[in-house]
Amino acid sequence: MTSWFTETLLNEDNLRKRTRILEFLIKLGAKLLEMQNYNALILVMIALNSFTILRLKRT
């Protein structure tokens, strides 16, 4: 699941769409925390903290 999140974000060339995907993942993480679904939350957090995502400059 983590690689799917990462690949979905990285495969998008359009900056605006990539920003929307990133916003969605952040909101998803907040909702998972609210639902106390910590296993899925960790997967989202790992994806967002991956080296390939952190290297993105404009998103």
PDB file as gemmi writes it, atoms N, CA and C in Angstrom:
CRYST1    1.000    1.000    1.000  90.00  90.00  90.00 P 1                      
ATOM      1  N   MET A   1       0.826  -1.184   0.000  1.00  0.00           N  
ATOM      2  CA  MET A   1       0.000   0.000   0.000  1.00  0.00           C  
ATOM      3  C   MET A   1       0.876   1.256   0.000  1.00  0.00           C  
ATOM      4  N   THR A   2       1.967   1.218   0.743  1.00  0.00           N  
ATOM      5  CA  THR A   2       2.865   2.366   0.790  1.00  0.00           C  
ATOM      6  C   THR A   2       3.427   2.681  -0.586  1.00  0.00           C  
ATOM      7  N   SER A   3       3.837   1.656  -1.297  1.00  0.00           N  
ATOM      8  CA  SER A   3       4.397   1.891  -2.633  1.00  0.00           C  
ATOM      9  C   SER A   3       3.319   2.404  -3.588  1.00  0.00           C  
ATOM     10  N   TRP A   4       2.086   1.979  -3.399  1.00  0.00           N  
ATOM     11  CA  TRP A   4       1.000   2.482  -4.250  1.00  0.00           C  
ATOM     12  C   TRP A   4       0.804   3.977  -4.031  1.00  0.00           C  
ATOM     13  N   PHE A   5       0.800   4.406  -2.757  1.00  0.00           N  
ATOM     14  CA  PHE A   5       0.670   5.836  -2.458  1.00  0.00           C  
ATOM     15  C   PHE A   5       1.802   6.616  -3.118  1.00  0.00           C  
ATOM     16  N   THR A   6       3.018   6.122  -2.957  1.00  0.00           N  
ATOM     17  CA  THR A   6       4.194   6.797  -3.500  1.00  0.00           C  
ATOM     18  C   THR A   6       4.149   6.845  -5.020  1.00  0.00           C  
ATOM     19  N   GLU A   7       3.854   5.717  -5.645  1.00  0.00           N  
ATOM     20  CA  GLU A   7       3.810   5.656  -7.106  1.00  0.00           C  
ATOM     21  C   GLU A   7       2.704   6.546  -7.674  1.00  0.00           C  
ATOM     22  N   THR A   8       1.566   6.572  -7.014  1.00  0.00           N  
ATOM     23  CA  THR A   8       0.465   7.416  -7.475  1.00  0.00           C  
ATOM     24  C   THR A   8       0.884   8.881  -7.490  1.00  0.00           C  
ATOM     25  N   LEU A   9       1.560   9.286  -6.457  1.00  0.00           N  
ATOM     26  CA  LEU A   9       2.007  10.674  -6.365  1.00  0.00           C  
ATOM     27  C   LEU A   9       3.111  10.974  -7.378  1.00  0.00           C  
ATOM     28  N   LEU A  10       4.062  10.082  -7.515  1.00  0.00           N  
ATOM     29  CA  LEU A  10       5.202  10.330  -8.397  1.00  0.00           C  
ATOM     30  C   LEU A  10       4.862  10.196  -9.873  1.00  0.00           C  
ATOM     31  N   ASN A  11       3.880   9.397 -10.208  1.00  0.00           N  
ATOM     32  CA  ASN A  11       3.525   9.193 -11.610  1.00  0.00           C  
ATOM     33  C   ASN A  11       2.737  10.353 -12.204  1.00  0.00           C  
ATOM     34  N   GLU A  12       2.285  11.253 -11.367  1.00  0.00           N  
ATOM     35  CA  GLU A  12       1.515  12.403 -11.851  1.00  0.00           C  
ATOM     36  C   GLU A  12       2.469  13.533 -12.245  1.00  0.00           C  
ATOM     37  N   ASP A  13       2.425  13.945 -13.501  1.00  0.00           N  
ATOM     38  CA  ASP A  13       3.297  15.014 -13.989  1.00  0.00           C  
ATOM     39  C   ASP A  13       2.723  16.404 -13.738  1.00  0.00           C  
ATOM     40  N   ASN A  14       1.414  16.501 -13.709  1.00  0.00           N  
ATOM     41  CA  ASN A  14       0.751  17.783 -13.516  1.00  0.00           C  
ATOM     42  C   ASN A  14       0.896  18.210 -12.058  1.00  0.00           C  
ATOM     43  N   LEU A  15       1.509  19.366 -11.837  1.00  0.00           N  
ATOM     44  CA  LEU A  15       1.779  19.845 -10.482  1.00  0.00           C  
ATOM     45  C   LEU A  15       0.502  20.036  -9.671  1.00  0.00           C  
ATOM     46  N   ARG A  16      -0.528  20.578 -10.300  1.00  0.00           N  
ATOM     47  CA  ARG A  16      -1.789  20.821  -9.592  1.00  0.00           C  
ATOM     48  C   ARG A  16      -2.426  19.504  -9.129  1.00  0.00           C  
ATOM     49  N   LYS A  17      -2.423  18.503 -10.009  1.00  0.00           N  
ATOM     50  CA  LYS A  17      -2.993  17.200  -9.650  1.00  0.00           C  
ATOM     51  C   LYS A  17      -2.151  16.515  -8.577  1.00  0.00           C  
ATOM     52  N   ARG A  18      -0.826  16.658  -8.677  1.00  0.00           N  
ATOM     53  CA  ARG A  18       0.052  16.063  -7.671  1.00  0.00           C  
ATOM     54  C   ARG A  18      -0.197  16.693  -6.302  1.00  0.00           C  
ATOM     55  N   THR A  19      -0.438  17.999  -6.300  1.00  0.00           N  
ATOM     56  CA  THR A  19      -0.744  18.690  -5.046  1.00  0.00           C  
ATOM     57  C   THR A  19      -2.051  18.177  -4.456  1.00  0.00           C  
ATOM     58  N   ARG A  20      -3.047  17.945  -5.307  1.00  0.00           N  
ATOM     59  CA  ARG A  20      -4.331  17.405  -4.826  1.00  0.00           C  
ATOM     60  C   ARG A  20      -4.158  16.009  -4.238  1.00  0.00           C  
ATOM     61  N   ILE A  21      -3.335  15.192  -4.870  1.00  0.00           N  
ATOM     62  CA  ILE A  21      -3.083  13.841  -4.351  1.00  0.00           C  
ATOM     63  C   ILE A  21      -2.403  13.935  -2.994  1.00  0.00           C  
ATOM     64  N   LEU A  22      -1.434  14.835  -2.869  1.00  0.00           N  
ATOM     65  CA  LEU A  22      -0.735  15.019  -1.601  1.00  0.00           C  
ATOM     66  C   LEU A  22      -1.700  15.499  -0.517  1.00  0.00           C  
ATOM     67  N   GLU A  23      -2.559  16.440  -0.855  1.00  0.00           N  
ATOM     68  CA  GLU A  23      -3.569  16.913   0.100  1.00  0.00           C  
ATOM     69  C   GLU A  23      -4.492  15.779   0.516  1.00  0.00           C  
ATOM     70  N   PHE A  24      -4.880  14.943  -0.446  1.00  0.00           N  
ATOM     71  CA  PHE A  24      -5.742  13.804  -0.142  1.00  0.00           C  
ATOM     72  C   PHE A  24      -5.060  12.858   0.840  1.00  0.00           C  
ATOM     73  N   LEU A  25      -3.784  12.566   0.615  1.00  0.00           N  
ATOM     74  CA  LEU A  25      -3.071  11.649   1.505  1.00  0.00           C  
ATOM     75  C   LEU A  25      -2.954  12.219   2.915  1.00  0.00           C  
ATOM     76  N   ILE A  26      -2.751  13.514   3.019  1.00  0.00           N  
ATOM     77  CA  ILE A  26      -2.676  14.150   4.340  1.00  0.00           C  
ATOM     78  C   ILE A  26      -4.034  14.080   5.037  1.00  0.00           C  
ATOM     79  N   LYS A  27      -5.106  14.375   4.303  1.00  0.00           N  
ATOM     80  CA  LYS A  27      -6.456  14.281   4.884  1.00  0.00           C  
ATOM     81  C   LYS A  27      -6.794  12.842   5.242  1.00  0.00           C  
ATOM     82  N   LEU A  28      -6.371  11.911   4.407  1.00  0.00           N  
ATOM     83  CA  LEU A  28      -6.584  10.494   4.696  1.00  0.00           C  
ATOM     84  C   LEU A  28      -5.889  10.109   5.994  1.00  0.00           C  
ATOM     85  N   GLY A  29      -4.661  10.572   6.163  1.00  0.00           N  
ATOM     86  CA  GLY A  29      -3.935  10.298   7.400  1.00  0.00           C  
ATOM     87  C   GLY A  29      -4.654  10.853   8.618  1.00  0.00           C  
ATOM     88  N   ALA A  30      -5.185  12.063   8.511  1.00  0.00           N  
ATOM     89  CA  ALA A  30      -5.924  12.666   9.626  1.00  0.00           C  
ATOM     90  C   ALA A  30      -7.179  11.861   9.946  1.00  0.00           C  
ATOM     91  N   LYS A  31      -7.874  11.411   8.906  1.00  0.00           N  
ATOM     92  CA  LYS A  31      -9.090  10.613   9.110  1.00  0.00           C  
ATOM     93  C   LYS A  31      -8.751   9.266   9.744  1.00  0.00           C  
ATOM     94  N   LEU A  32      -7.664   8.649   9.294  1.00  0.00           N  
ATOM     95  CA  LEU A  32      -7.250   7.366   9.868  1.00  0.00           C  
ATOM     96  C   LEU A  32      -6.884   7.525  11.340  1.00  0.00           C  
ATOM     97  N   LEU A  33      -6.252   8.639  11.688  1.00  0.00           N  
ATOM     98  CA  LEU A  33      -5.931   8.909  13.086  1.00  0.00           C  
ATOM     99  C   LEU A  33      -7.211   9.061  13.900  1.00  0.00           C  
ATOM    100  N   GLU A  34      -8.169   9.789  13.355  1.00  0.00           N  
ATOM    101  CA  GLU A  34      -9.465   9.975  14.015  1.00  0.00           C  
ATOM    102  C   GLU A  34     -10.168   8.636  14.236  1.00  0.00           C  
ATOM    103  N   MET A  35     -10.039   7.740  13.256  1.00  0.00           N  
ATOM    104  CA  MET A  35     -10.676   6.419  13.340  1.00  0.00           C  
ATOM    105  C   MET A  35      -9.852   5.429  14.168  1.00  0.00           C  
ATOM    106  N   GLN A  36      -8.686   5.870  14.623  1.00  0.00           N  
ATOM    107  CA  GLN A  36      -7.751   5.042  15.383  1.00  0.00           C  
ATOM    108  C   GLN A  36      -7.290   3.820  14.586  1.00  0.00           C  
ATOM    109  N   ASN A  37      -7.170   3.997  13.281  1.00  0.00           N  
ATOM    110  CA  ASN A  37      -6.654   2.950  12.402  1.00  0.00           C  
ATOM    111  C   ASN A  37      -5.158   3.208  12.236  1.00  0.00           C  
ATOM    112  N   TYR A  38      -4.410   2.837  13.251  1.00  0.00           N  
ATOM    113  CA  TYR A  38      -2.997   3.168  13.310  1.00  0.00           C  
ATOM    114  C   TYR A  38      -2.160   2.399  12.289  1.00  0.00           C  
ATOM    115  N   ASN A  39      -2.557   1.190  11.953  1.00  0.00           N  
ATOM    116  CA  ASN A  39      -1.800   0.417  10.966  1.00  0.00           C  
ATOM    117  C   ASN A  39      -1.812   1.114   9.609  1.00  0.00           C  
ATOM    118  N   ALA A  40      -2.973   1.531   9.151  1.00  0.00           N  
ATOM    119  CA  ALA A  40      -3.065   2.224   7.864  1.00  0.00           C  
ATOM    120  C   ALA A  40      -2.428   3.610   7.946  1.00  0.00           C  
ATOM    121  N   LEU A  41      -2.559   4.267   9.093  1.00  0.00           N  
ATOM    122  CA  LEU A  41      -1.949   5.583   9.278  1.00  0.00           C  
ATOM    123  C   LEU A  41      -0.437   5.503   9.118  1.00  0.00           C  
ATOM    124  N   ILE A  42       0.162   4.489   9.687  1.00  0.00           N  
ATOM    125  CA  ILE A  42       1.612   4.310   9.567  1.00  0.00           C  
ATOM    126  C   ILE A  42       2.010   4.147   8.104  1.00  0.00           C  
ATOM    127  N   LEU A  43       1.207   3.422   7.325  1.00  0.00           N  
ATOM    128  CA  LEU A  43       1.514   3.241   5.905  1.00  0.00           C  
ATOM    129  C   LEU A  43       1.497   4.570   5.154  1.00  0.00           C  
ATOM    130  N   VAL A  44       0.523   5.409   5.462  1.00  0.00           N  
ATOM    131  CA  VAL A  44       0.457   6.729   4.824  1.00  0.00           C  
ATOM    132  C   VAL A  44       1.654   7.571   5.254  1.00  0.00           C  
ATOM    133  N   MET A  45       1.988   7.529   6.527  1.00  0.00           N  
ATOM    134  CA  MET A  45       3.116   8.309   7.033  1.00  0.00           C  
ATOM    135  C   MET A  45       4.436   7.854   6.418  1.00  0.00           C  
ATOM    136  N   ILE A  46       4.605   6.552   6.273  1.00  0.00           N  
ATOM    137  CA  ILE A  46       5.827   6.035   5.649  1.00  0.00           C  
ATOM    138  C   ILE A  46       5.921   6.521   4.207  1.00  0.00           C  
ATOM    139  N   ALA A  47       4.810   6.489   3.495  1.00  0.00           N  
ATOM    140  CA  ALA A  47       4.810   6.953   2.101  1.00  0.00           C  
ATOM    141  C   ALA A  47       5.176   8.433   2.023  1.00  0.00           C  
ATOM    142  N   LEU A  48       4.589   9.247   2.889  1.00  0.00           N  
ATOM    143  CA  LEU A  48       4.844  10.685   2.849  1.00  0.00           C  
ATOM    144  C   LEU A  48       6.261  11.033   3.288  1.00  0.00           C  
ATOM    145  N   ASN A  49       6.875  10.180   4.088  1.00  0.00           N  
ATOM    146  CA  ASN A  49       8.237  10.429   4.554  1.00  0.00           C  
ATOM    147  C   ASN A  49       9.284   9.680   3.752  1.00  0.00           C  
ATOM    148  N   SER A  50       8.882   9.077   2.656  1.00  0.00           N  
ATOM    149  CA  SER A  50       9.854   8.349   1.840  1.00  0.00           C  
ATOM    150  C   SER A  50      10.788   9.341   1.148  1.00  0.00           C  
ATOM    151  N   PHE A  51      11.979   8.894   0.885  1.00  0.00           N  
ATOM    152  CA  PHE A  51      13.002   9.746   0.281  1.00  0.00           C  
ATOM    153  C   PHE A  51      12.546  10.311  -1.061  1.00  0.00           C  
ATOM    154  N   THR A  52      11.877   9.500  -1.844  1.00  0.00           N  
ATOM    155  CA  THR A  52      11.447   9.954  -3.172  1.00  0.00           C  
ATOM    156  C   THR A  52      10.406  11.070  -3.081  1.00  0.00           C  
ATOM    157  N   ILE A  53       9.549  11.021  -2.088  1.00  0.00           N  
ATOM    158  CA  ILE A  53       8.547  12.082  -1.906  1.00  0.00           C  
ATOM    159  C   ILE A  53       9.199  13.335  -1.323  1.00  0.00           C  
ATOM    160  N   LEU A  54      10.099  13.148  -0.376  1.00  0.00           N  
ATOM    161  CA  LEU A  54      10.753  14.299   0.245  1.00  0.00           C  
ATOM    162  C   LEU A  54      11.617  15.077  -0.741  1.00  0.00           C  
ATOM    163  N   ARG A  55      12.054  14.437  -1.813  1.00  0.00           N  
ATOM    164  CA  ARG A  55      12.868  15.112  -2.828  1.00  0.00           C  
ATOM    165  C   ARG A  55      12.050  16.032  -3.724  1.00  0.00           C  
ATOM    166  N   LEU A  56      10.744  15.888  -3.726  1.00  0.00           N  
ATOM    167  CA  LEU A  56       9.906  16.755  -4.561  1.00  0.00           C  
ATOM    168  C   LEU A  56      10.031  18.192  -4.066  1.00  0.00           C  
ATOM    169  N   LYS A  57      10.308  19.087  -4.960  1.00  0.00           N  
ATOM    170  CA  LYS A  57      10.553  20.484  -4.573  1.00  0.00           C  
ATOM    171  C   LYS A  57       9.310  21.352  -4.644  1.00  0.00           C  
ATOM    172  N   ARG A  58       8.521  21.179  -5.692  1.00  0.00           N  
ATOM    173  CA  ARG A  58       7.422  22.120  -5.941  1.00  0.00           C  
ATOM    174  C   ARG A  58       6.079  21.663  -5.396  1.00  0.00           C  
ATOM    175  N   THR A  59       5.975  20.470  -4.870  1.00  0.00           N  
ATOM    176  CA  THR A  59       4.670  19.974  -4.434  1.00  0.00           C  
ATOM    177  C   THR A  59       4.458  20.258  -2.970  1.00  0.00           C  
TER     178      THR A  59                                                      
END                                                                             
